[in-house]
Amino acid sequence: MKPFAYQRPATVAEAVRAGAGRPGARYLGGGTNLVDLMKLGVESPGLLIDVSRLPLDVVTRTDDGGLRIGATVRNSDLAAHPDVRKGYPALSQALLAGASGQLRNTATTGGNLLQRTRCPYFQDVSKPCNKRVPGSGCPAREGAHRDLAVLGHSRDCVATHPSDMAVALAALDAGVRLYGPEGERTVPVTDFHRLPGDNPDQDTVIRPGELITEVVLPPPVAAAGSLYRKARDRASYAFALVSVAAVLSVRDGHVEHGALAFGGVAHRPWRARAAEEVLRGAPATEETFARAADAELAGAAPLRDNGFKVDLARRLAVGAFTELTSRSAAA
């Protein structure tokens, strides 16, 4: 490991000043992704700014009935929080589907959003990778890409975003609160992560020196249920081949509100807007759910070995909405 400097600021403002004043600095929360990448030689920050002890580790209710989730709230604490389990079950389920219990006890909300791809070429510094070294190439396109993107990829990158939590947050219309040298701003989580385009090294829209301070959830949709489902090669401690987060409310047999996000299929959590258009006001039937999924997945462009993801995504989406409809009918 290369030598680096270390600071532990006492305030958010102090942390941001340190980050803005040192190009290449990295904020350190739980370190479950960043430290691994440093060991591999993928990341080599000159300065680590430890934000784990800043007062950002609480979950509070907003005046309108939503939630504010501090950036250093641990994944295990967030999954178990009663307000999350009651009002946002898809988020709790997504968190519990990620990593191992030990990692969830350490990983933070902000760090989860900022974790980098698990593409094998990105993590192997002996191989070219446009995300790691812009312009060096993307061997995954013709190489090992079974686990990689079928939506929104480019000639320069077919990596997928690994977070489970972020997929649920996308379906729940969460916002990411940032504090940086230019002040505070809130970015919808659906806009926080980028598609690769010609600059796959830029994972997010975060600006130099900016720090995630909290995630804001709107009030739960009235009479809506939500869930998260994940298909993976092993029953635990494995990244999603495909995952879905679904939110659904049904009135008089028709969809009043439907939201859908896919994981494991793109460079960012994929909010399925085309599917939601089909769902709006339509009969809450398996046929409708299949048409909605097909409308979204019509734009998929699978590679040689990952076309199975398209059908898997369809089945997960239809199954999730069908289950939520059954729950609504039984309530």
DAZI-V236568 format. One record per pair of residues at least 4 apart in sequence whose ideal C-beta (glycine too) atoms are under 8 Angstrom apart, sorted by the first residue. I is the first residue (numbers start at 0). J is the second residue. Records with the same first field share a line. If there is no record, write none. Layout:
I = J, J
//
This chain:
0 = 37, 38
1 = 37, 43
3 = 43, 44, 45, 46, 47
4 = 45, 46, 47
5 = 46, 47, 49
6 = 17, 46, 47, 48, 49
7 = 48, 49, 52
8 = 13, 14, 16, 17, 48, 49, 50, 53
9 = 13, 53
10 = 14, 53
11 = 15, 50, 53, 55, 178, 210, 212
12 = 16, 178
13 = 17
14 = 18, 26, 48, 50, 53, 210
15 = 19, 178, 179, 180, 208, 209, 210
16 = 20, 180
17 = 21, 24, 46, 48
18 = 24, 26, 48, 207, 208, 209, 210
19 = 179, 180, 207, 208
20 = 24, 208
21 = 45, 46
22 = 207
23 = 44, 45, 46
24 = 44, 45, 46, 47, 48
25 = 33, 42, 44, 46, 47, 48
26 = 48, 50, 109, 210
27 = 33, 34, 47, 48, 49, 50, 51
28 = 50, 51, 70, 71, 106, 107, 109, 110
29 = 51, 73, 105, 106, 107, 110
30 = 34, 105, 110
31 = 35, 98, 102, 105, 106, 110, 114
32 = 36, 106, 110, 113, 114, 115
33 = 37, 42, 110
34 = 38
35 = 39
36 = 41, 42, 115, 122
37 = 41, 42, 43, 44
39 = 122, 123, 124
40 = 124
41 = 115, 121, 122, 124, 131
50 = 55, 70, 71, 109, 210
51 = 71, 107
52 = 71
53 = 71
54 = 69
55 = 69, 70, 71, 72, 109, 212, 213
56 = 69, 71, 72, 73
57 = 69, 72
58 = 66, 67, 68, 69, 72, 76, 77, 80, 82, 83
59 = 66, 67
60 = 64, 65, 66, 67, 82
61 = 65, 66, 67, 215, 218
63 = 217, 218
64 = 218, 219
65 = 215, 216, 217, 218
66 = 82, 83, 86, 87, 215, 216
67 = 213, 214, 215, 216
68 = 72, 77, 108, 213, 214, 215, 216
69 = 108, 212, 213
70 = 107, 108, 109, 210, 211, 212, 213, 214
71 = 107, 108, 109
72 = 76, 77, 107, 108
73 = 77, 103, 104, 105, 106, 107
74 = 78, 94, 97, 98, 102, 103, 104, 106, 107, 108, 111, 164
75 = 79, 94, 100, 103, 104
76 = 80
77 = 83, 90, 91, 94, 108
78 = 83, 84, 90, 91, 94, 95, 103
79 = 83, 84, 91
80 = 84, 91
81 = 85
82 = 86, 87
83 = 87, 88, 90, 91
84 = 88, 91
86 = 218, 219
87 = 91, 167, 171, 216, 219, 225
88 = 92, 224, 225, 226
89 = 93, 167, 170, 171, 225, 226, 227, 244, 245, 246
90 = 94, 164, 167, 168, 171, 216, 225, 227
91 = 95
92 = 96, 167, 226, 227
93 = 97, 163, 164, 166, 167, 227, 229, 242, 244
94 = 103, 163, 164, 167
95 = 103
96 = 163, 227, 229, 239, 242
97 = 102, 103, 106, 111, 162, 163, 164
98 = 102, 103, 106, 236
99 = 103, 235, 236
100 = 104
101 = 105
102 = 106
106 = 110, 111
107 = 111
108 = 112, 164, 211, 213, 214
109 = 113, 210, 211, 212
110 = 114
111 = 162, 164, 165
112 = 162, 164, 165, 168, 175, 188, 191, 192, 203, 211, 214
113 = 202, 203, 205, 211
114 = 161, 162
115 = 121, 130, 161, 202
116 = 121, 130, 158, 159, 160, 161, 202, 266
117 = 121, 122, 146, 159, 161, 238
118 = 122, 128, 130, 139, 147, 157, 158, 159
119 = 123, 126, 139, 143
120 = 126, 127, 128, 137, 138, 139, 142, 143
121 = 128, 130, 131, 158
123 = 128
124 = 131
126 = 138
127 = 132, 135, 136, 137, 138
128 = 132, 135, 136, 137, 138
129 = 133, 134, 135, 136, 137, 155, 156, 195, 199, 200
130 = 156, 158, 195, 199, 200, 202
131 = 135, 200
133 = 198, 199, 200
137 = 154, 155, 156, 157, 199
138 = 142
139 = 143, 144, 147, 156, 157, 158
140 = 144, 154, 157, 302
141 = 303
144 = 157, 302, 303, 304, 305
145 = 304, 305
146 = 159, 238, 240, 263, 305
147 = 152, 157, 158, 159, 302, 305
148 = 152, 157, 158, 159, 264, 265, 266, 305
149 = 264, 265, 299, 300, 301, 302, 305, 306, 308, 309, 312
150 = 261, 264, 265, 269, 296, 298, 299, 300
151 = 194, 195, 265, 266, 267, 269
152 = 156, 157, 158, 194, 195, 265, 266, 300
153 = 157, 194, 195, 196, 197, 199
155 = 195, 196, 197, 199
156 = 195, 199, 266
157 = 195, 302
158 = 195, 199, 266
159 = 262, 263, 264, 265, 266
160 = 165, 192, 202, 262, 265, 266, 267, 268
161 = 238, 239
162 = 166, 262, 268
163 = 167, 227, 229, 239, 242, 262
164 = 168
165 = 169, 188, 192, 262, 267, 268
166 = 170, 227, 239, 242, 243, 244, 260, 261, 262, 268
167 = 171, 225, 227, 244, 260
168 = 173, 188, 214, 216, 268
169 = 173, 188, 189, 244, 260, 268, 269, 270
170 = 225, 244, 245, 246, 258, 259, 260, 270
171 = 216, 217, 225, 244, 246, 258
172 = 187, 188, 189, 216, 217, 258
173 = 187, 188, 214, 215, 216, 217
174 = 185, 186, 187, 188, 214, 215
175 = 185, 186, 187, 188, 191, 211, 214, 215
176 = 183, 184, 185, 211, 212, 213, 214, 215
177 = 183, 184, 185, 186, 205, 206, 209, 210, 211, 212
178 = 182, 183, 209, 210, 212
179 = 183, 184, 206, 207, 208, 209, 210
180 = 207, 208, 209
181 = 206
183 = 212
185 = 215
186 = 190, 191, 204
187 = 191
188 = 192, 214, 268
189 = 268, 270
190 = 204
191 = 203, 204, 205, 267
192 = 202, 203, 204, 266, 267, 268
193 = 198, 201, 202, 203, 204, 266, 267
194 = 265, 266, 267
195 = 199, 266
199 = 266
202 = 266
205 = 209, 211
219 = 223
220 = 246, 248, 256
221 = 248
222 = 248, 250, 255, 327
223 = 246, 247, 248, 256
224 = 246, 247, 248, 323, 326, 327
225 = 244, 245, 246, 247, 323
226 = 244, 245, 319, 322, 323
227 = 242, 243, 244, 245
228 = 242, 243, 245, 315, 318, 319
229 = 239, 241, 242, 262
230 = 239, 240, 241, 242, 263, 311, 315
231 = 237, 238, 239, 240
232 = 237, 240
233 = 237
238 = 263
239 = 262, 263
240 = 263, 308, 311
241 = 261, 262, 263, 264, 308, 311, 312, 315
242 = 261, 262, 263, 315
243 = 259, 260, 261, 262, 312, 315, 316, 319
244 = 258, 259, 260, 262
245 = 257, 258, 259, 316, 319, 320, 323
246 = 256, 257, 258, 259, 323
247 = 254, 256, 257, 258, 283, 320, 323, 324, 327
248 = 254, 255, 256, 257, 327
249 = 253, 254, 255, 283, 324, 327, 328
250 = 255
252 = 282, 283
253 = 280, 281, 282, 283
254 = 278, 279, 280, 281, 282, 283, 287
255 = 280
257 = 274, 275, 278, 279, 291, 320
258 = 270, 275
259 = 270, 271, 274, 275, 278, 291, 295, 316, 319, 320
260 = 268, 269, 270, 271
261 = 265, 268, 269, 271, 295, 312, 316
262 = 268, 269
263 = 308
264 = 269, 299, 308, 312
265 = 269
271 = 275, 291, 292, 295, 316
272 = 276, 295
273 = 277, 291, 294, 295, 297, 298
274 = 278, 291, 292, 294, 295, 316
275 = 279, 291
276 = 294
277 = 281, 287, 290, 291, 294
278 = 287, 288, 291, 320
281 = 287, 291
282 = 286, 287
283 = 287, 320, 324, 327
284 = 288, 324
285 = 289, 317, 321
286 = 290
287 = 291
288 = 292, 316, 317, 320, 321
289 = 293, 313, 317
290 = 294
291 = 295, 316, 320
292 = 296, 312, 313, 316, 317
293 = 297, 313
295 = 316
296 = 309, 312, 313
299 = 308, 309
301 = 305, 306, 308, 309
302 = 306
306 = 310
307 = 311
308 = 312
309 = 313
310 = 314
311 = 315
312 = 316
313 = 317
314 = 318
315 = 319
316 = 320
317 = 321
318 = 322
319 = 323
320 = 324
321 = 325
322 = 326
323 = 327
324 = 328
325 = 329
326 = 330
//
